[in-house]
Amino acid sequence: MRYFQQYKEPNATEFEITKEEAKHILEGNWKQEMLEDIFENDKSFRLFTMFSVIWTMDEKGLVPVPGFYGVCE
């Protein structure tokens, strides 16, 4: 699983981050139990914080649909 982040500002570009960075950025914005489930079970997601959007790309190159926010079960 690969993880990406894009800041919520004009002309921001996406960039790859580590699994640990993704989890750290999302902590405090989402419930700890939910994050543990997501990261322990390698679930795909697109989630946001006040300043950025974070999403996954699986080994097949699939990402959650743009505009979708949540966890893919």
C-alpha positions in Angstrom: 0.0 0.0 0.0 1.3 3.5 -0.9 0.2 6.7 0.8 -0.2 10.2 -0.7 -0.9 13.6 0.7 -2.0 16.9 -0.9 -2.3 20.2 0.9 -5.6 22.1 0.6 -4.1 25.2 -1.2 -4.2 26.5 -4.7 -1.8 24.7 -7.1 -0.7 22.1 -4.4 0.7 18.9 -5.8 0.4 15.4 -4.4 3.4 13.7 -2.9 4.1 10.3 -1.4 4.4 9.8 2.3 5.1 6.8 4.5 2.5 4.7 6.3 3.8 6.1 9.6 3.5 9.7 8.4 0.0 9.1 7.1 -1.1 7.6 10.5 0.6 10.4 12.4 -1.0 13.2 10.3 -4.5 11.6 10.7 -4.2 11.1 14.5 -6.1 13.8 16.3 -8.5 14.2 13.4 -10.0 10.8 13.4 -10.8 8.2 16.1 -7.9 6.1 17.2 -9.8 2.8 16.9 -10.7 3.6 13.3 -7.1 4.5 12.4 -5.9 1.3 14.1 -8.4 -0.8 12.0 -7.4 1.0 8.8 -3.6 0.7 9.2 -3.5 -2.8 10.8 -5.8 -4.2 8.0 -4.3 -2.2 5.1 -7.6 -0.7 4.1 -7.9 1.8 1.3 -9.1 5.2 2.2 -9.3 8.9 1.3 -9.5 11.1 4.5 -8.9 14.7 5.2 -7.5 16.9 7.9 -7.9 20.7 8.2 -4.9 21.2 6.0 -4.6 18.2 3.7 -6.1 15.1 2.0 -4.5 11.7 2.5 -5.3 8.6 0.4 -4.0 5.2 -0.5 -2.9 3.4 -3.7 -3.0 -0.4 -3.7 -0.5 -2.7 -5.4 -2.7 -2.6 -8.5 -2.5 1.2 -8.7 -6.1 1.6 -7.6 -7.1 4.7 -5.5 -10.4 5.7 -4.0 -12.5 7.8 -6.5 -11.8 11.5 -6.3 -14.5 13.2 -4.3 -15.0 10.1 -2.1 -14.0 10.5 1.5 -14.0 7.5 3.8 -12.8 4.0 4.1 -13.2 1.2 1.4 -14.2 -2.0 3.2 
